[in-house]
Amino acid sequence: MWSDLKKISNQITLLRFLFLFLMWLGVFQEKPTYYLAFGLILCGITDFLDGFLARKLNQITEIGSRLDSWADNFLLISGIIWTVMLMPEIFTDNKLVFLITLGAYITFLLIGFIKFGRFANLHLYLSKLSTVILYLFLVHAFFIGIYSKTLFYFTIGISFISAIEGIIIFLTSSEVNENIGTLIFNYIDDNNSLKIWLKKHFHNL
């Protein structure tokens, strides 16, 4: 399994962890917020590249899949903490919806842990979409120093729906299918053209 870490796609994923570390270092050194914006752009590029290369080079591995999910989760948690630390008005202006969405996400993680004995990783399309939108929201906010309420509510909405989808999947599943993609796939025939197209183009992003 550890030999899989030598594969270029997994090394790019590990690079994302390095960027996250450097971004945290920048926060503690009180660097300008646009430092984080540049770091987020680099994280977004690596997030796209590791999935793209894994498919193109046939380097899809279990450890790579887990590293990618962990990196996404660490980024999400870090983004929330950076927001509270550096732009607290985002939290204070929207405390209720912020806490509801955070509660849904924590519930999703806890249900997976309680039911399956580990923090199960689900590669959901909505989860990936929420990560992309989170990138956009944070990059925009950290670059210009103020946040867009429209982009904030869009980010919160997609993140909340993604967490609820994950909760439903965990509650209705007897085992973890990390590559389920979306709850809808449980009710669509495997030969469905849309299902085939989505799996081909987005399943391992």
Secondary structure, DSSP 8 states (H G I E B T S, - for coil): -GGGGGSHHHHHHHHHHHHHHHHHHHHHTT--HHHHHHHHHHHHHHHHHHHHHHHHTT---HHHHHHHHHHHHHHHHHHHHHHHHH-HHHHHHTHHHHHHHHHHHHHHHHHHHHHHSS-----BHHHHHHHHHHHHHHHHHHHHSS--HHHHHHHHHHHHHHHHHHHHHHHT-SS--TT-B-GGGGGS-TT-HHHHHHHHHHTT-
